Amino acid sequence: MVVLVTGGAGYIGSDLIRELAIKFPDETIRILDNMMKEKYVSFWNLNGKFELIEGDITKEDDLKRSMKDVETIFDLAGITNAPLSFEKKQLTMDVNVGGVKKTLKVAMDNGVKKYIYSGTASVYGSASKPVKEDFDCKPQSPYGESKLLAEKEIEKAIGQGFNATILRLGTVYGWSIGMRFDTVIDRFTYLACIGSPLTVWESAINERRPYVHIKDAVSGLIFPLGKKMNGIYNVLGQNALLGEVTDIIKEVIPTAKITITPASKSQSSYTLDDSKIKQLGFKTKYEIKDGVKEIRDKFSVFLR
């Protein structure tokens, strides 16, 4: 069996490929990544049977090369930066929607048995109560819009008998060799370590968001293997106020400086209900404090 991971050099992908090699030591883990972010460090010290194809999910020839003998696909490739998506809306749509359409077509043509998609809770938009998978989504960024449109393409494939799972992940945090620092917990922890203030809008302190540790996200992605889990599932560690996040960072890094800035601009506030996947036996293991401690330890040289 060959397992294909698109976007395997990324934040989540770099952790997923390692976990797959541990769980399936006799299988080949094939990585398809265009290396746009040049995260070559993501491939350091790999152990197992790996193959790398530098290619792009928007190019059908690259997809065809990567699909040979593949039974399972973890689709993590795409534009993931929500603020950047406002500046590059067309690129975001071309990659996140067009790329998924091409990936699905080649996968179905090649008899792939299982397709697992790394979705996002950003598709939901604001909500006053914990949202379930059937919530009427109103994404607030081109990124969220693109991911929702990609889901629609996957659901069409499911309707044609394709075995596919969509996992709507909360905001991912925690240490990975393919780190990204444009999400709130990772970014704020890094800033606290180097002595820079954590600037928080006054209006955002009491806004809630769903979070999930990267290792729980990876476990969630692997969980559908061997199961007929067609459709959409929320994956959540904790729902938390932004003020609670900064309190945890302050507890772990007492020197952290938090600056409250008056602002009228409001971000989306929402929480997830993950009972659907929990009823199948999935459990998360990590808390926000665990992720903050991991990143703190990596930058401990700067702490005084």
C-alpha positions in Angstrom: 0.0 0.0 0.0 1.1 3.6 -0.7 -0.3 6.4 1.5 -0.2 9.8 -0.2 0.0 13.0 1.9 -0.5 16.2 -0.1 1.0 19.2 1.7 3.3 16.8 3.6 5.9 19.5 4.3 3.5 21.8 6.1 2.7 22.4 9.7 0.3 19.5 10.2 1.7 17.4 7.3 5.2 17.3 8.7 3.9 15.7 11.9 1.4 13.5 10.1 4.0 11.8 7.9 6.0 10.9 11.0 3.0 9.4 12.8 2.0 7.4 9.7 5.5 5.9 9.4 5.3 4.8 13.0 1.8 3.3 12.6 2.4 1.7 9.2 6.1 0.8 9.1 5.7 -1.5 6.1 3.9 1.0 3.9 5.3 3.7 1.6 4.5 7.3 2.6 4.5 9.4 -0.5 4.6 13.2 -0.1 3.3 15.6 -2.7 4.3 19.2 -2.0 5.2 22.2 -4.2 7.7 23.4 -1.6 6.5 26.9 -2.1 7.3 27.7 1.6 10.7 25.9 1.3 10.1 23.9 4.5 12.9 21.4 3.7 13.5 21.1 7.4 10.2 19.2 7.5 12.0 16.2 6.0 15.0 16.1 8.4 15.6 12.9 10.2 12.7 10.9 8.7 12.6 7.2 9.5 10.6 4.9 7.3 9.8 4.3 3.7 9.3 7.7 2.1 9.0 9.2 -1.3 8.9 12.9 -2.3 7.3 14.4 -5.4 7.8 18.1 -5.8 4.5 18.9 -7.5 1.3 20.8 -7.3 -2.3 19.7 -6.7 -3.4 22.2 -9.4 -1.5 20.2 -12.0 -3.1 17.0 -13.2 0.2 15.5 -14.4 1.7 15.9 -10.9 -1.4 14.3 -9.4 -1.3 11.3 -11.8 2.4 10.7 -11.0 1.7 10.8 -7.3 -1.3 8.5 -7.3 0.4 5.4 -8.6 -0.6 2.4 -6.3 -2.2 4.8 -3.8 -5.0 3.4 -1.6 -5.3 6.3 0.9 -4.9 10.0 0.5 -4.6 12.6 3.2 -5.3 15.9 1.5 -3.6 18.7 3.4 -2.4 20.9 0.6 -3.6 24.4 0.1 -3.5 28.1 1.0 -4.0 28.2 4.8 -3.5 31.9 5.7 -6.9 33.6 6.2 -5.6 37.2 6.2 -3.5 36.6 3.1 -6.6 35.2 1.3 -8.1 38.6 1.2 -5.1 39.8 -0.9 -4.9 36.7 -3.0 -8.5 35.6 -3.3 -8.2 34.1 -6.8 -5.1 32.1 -6.0 -6.8 30.8 -2.8 -9.8 29.7 -4.8 -7.6 28.2 -7.6 -5.6 26.1 -5.1 -8.1 25.3 -2.4 -11.1 24.6 -4.7 -9.6 23.8 -8.1 -6.8 21.7 -6.6 -9.3 19.6 -4.6 -11.5 19.1 -7.7 -8.5 17.8 -9.6 -7.3 15.6 -6.7 -10.7 14.0 -6.4 -10.9 13.3 -10.1 -7.5 11.6 -10.3 -8.2 9.7 -7.0 -11.5 8.4 -8.3 -10.0 7.5 -11.7 -7.2 5.6 -10.0 -9.4 3.6 -7.6 -8.3 5.2 -4.3 -10.1 3.6 -1.4 -10.0 6.3 1.2 -9.7 10.1 1.0 -9.3 12.2 4.2 -9.5 16.0 3.9 -8.0 18.5 6.4 -10.9 21.0 6.7 -11.3 23.9 9.0 -13.8 25.3 11.5 -13.2 28.6 9.7 -16.1 27.6 7.4 -18.6 28.3 10.2 -18.4 32.1 10.9 -19.9 33.6 14.0 -22.3 31.6 16.2 -23.8 32.1 19.6 -24.0 28.4 20.5 -21.6 25.4 19.9 -22.0 24.5 16.3 -22.6 21.0 14.9 -21.7 19.8 11.4 -25.1 20.7 10.0 -24.8 24.4 10.9 -25.6 26.9 8.2 -22.0 28.1 7.4 -21.2 31.7 6.8 -17.4 31.9 6.4 -15.9 35.4 6.9 -12.8 35.1 4.8 -12.0 33.9 1.2 -10.0 31.2 2.9 -13.1 29.9 4.8 -15.2 30.3 1.6 -12.7 28.3 -0.4 -12.6 25.5 2.1 -16.4 25.3 2.2 -16.5 25.1 -1.6 -13.9 22.4 -1.5 -16.1 20.4 0.9 -19.0 20.7 -1.5 -16.9 19.0 -4.2 -16.0 16.2 -1.7 -19.6 15.7 -0.8 -20.4 15.4 -4.5 -17.8 12.6 -4.7 -19.3 10.9 -1.6 -22.7 11.0 -3.4 -21.1 9.0 -6.2 -19.9 6.3 -3.8 -16.5 7.6 -2.9 -15.2 6.9 0.6 -14.2 10.4 1.9 -14.0 12.0 5.3 -13.9 15.8 6.0 -12.4 16.9 9.3 -13.2 20.4 10.4 -10.3 21.2 12.7 -10.3 23.9 15.3 -7.4 26.3 15.2 -4.3 24.1 15.5 -1.5 24.9 17.9 1.6 23.2 19.4 5.1 22.2 18.3 5.9 20.7 14.9 9.1 20.6 12.9 7.2 22.4 10.1 6.0 25.2 12.5 3.9 28.1 11.5 3.5 31.2 13.7 0.5 32.9 12.1 -2.1 31.4 14.5 -2.8 32.9 17.8 -1.5 30.4 20.4 1.8 29.7 18.5 2.3 33.4 17.7 1.6 34.7 21.2 3.7 32.1 22.9 6.7 33.0 20.6 6.2 36.7 21.3 6.0 36.1 25.1 9.3 34.2 24.9 11.2 37.0 23.1 9.8 39.7 25.4 7.4 41.3 22.9 4.0 42.4 24.1 0.9 40.4 23.3 -1.4 43.0 21.7 -5.1 42.1 22.2 -8.1 44.1 21.0 -10.4 44.9 23.9 -13.4 43.7 21.8 -11.7 40.3 21.3 -10.9 39.3 24.9 -14.3 37.6 25.3 -14.5 36.1 21.9 -14.5 32.3 21.8 -12.7 30.0 19.4 -12.1 26.3 19.1 -8.6 25.0 19.4 -6.9 21.6 18.9 -3.4 20.5 19.6 -1.5 19.4 16.6 -1.0 15.8 17.9 -4.8 15.6 18.4 -5.3 17.0 14.9 -3.0 14.3 13.5 -4.8 11.6 15.5 -8.1 12.9 14.2 -6.9 12.6 10.6 -5.7 9.1 11.1 -8.9 8.0 13.0 -11.1 7.4 9.9 -8.7 4.8 8.5 -10.5 1.5 8.2 -13.8 3.1 8.9 -16.7 4.0 6.6 -16.7 7.6 8.0 -18.2 9.5 5.1 -19.1 13.1 5.6 -18.1 15.9 8.0 -16.8 15.7 11.5 -15.7 18.5 13.9 -12.3 17.9 15.7 -11.9 19.9 18.9 -9.5 20.1 21.9 -11.0 23.0 23.8 -13.3 26.0 23.2 -11.7 29.0 24.9 -12.0 32.8 25.2 -9.0 34.7 23.9 -8.6 36.1 27.4 -8.3 32.5 28.7 -5.6 31.8 26.1 -3.5 34.8 27.2 -4.1 33.9 30.9 -2.6 30.4 30.2 0.4 31.9 28.4 0.9 34.3 31.3 0.8 31.3 33.7 3.4 29.4 31.7 5.5 32.4 31.0 5.1 34.8 33.9 7.2 37.5 32.1 4.6 37.7 29.3 3.3 41.3 28.7 -0.3 41.7 27.6 -1.4 44.9 26.1 -5.1 45.7 25.6 -5.8 47.9 22.7 -9.2 49.7 22.3 -10.7 48.7 19.0 -14.2 48.4 17.6 -13.3 45.8 15.0 -14.8 42.4 16.0 -13.6 39.0 14.9 -15.9 36.0 14.6 -16.7 34.3 17.8 -17.9 30.6 17.8 -17.4 27.3 19.4 -17.6 23.7 18.2 -19.6 20.7 19.2 -17.5 17.6 18.6 -20.0 15.0 19.9 -20.3 13.3 16.5 -16.8 12.0 16.3 -16.6 11.4 20.0 -19.5 9.0 19.7 -17.3 6.9 17.4 -14.7 6.7 20.1 -12.3 9.5 19.2 -10.7 11.3 22.2 -8.3 14.2 22.4 -5.4 14.2 24.9 -3.8 17.6 25.0 -4.7 21.0 26.4 -3.7 24.5 25.5 -1.2 24.6 28.3 0.7 21.6 26.8 1.1 23.4 23.5 2.3 26.6 25.2 4.9 24.7 27.2 6.2 22.9 24.1 6.9 26.2 22.3 8.2 27.9 25.4 10.8 25.1 25.8 12.0 25.6 22.2 12.6 29.3 22.9 13.7 29.0 26.5 17.1 30.6 25.7 15.4 34.0 25.4 13.6 33.8 28.7 15.0 35.7 31.7 
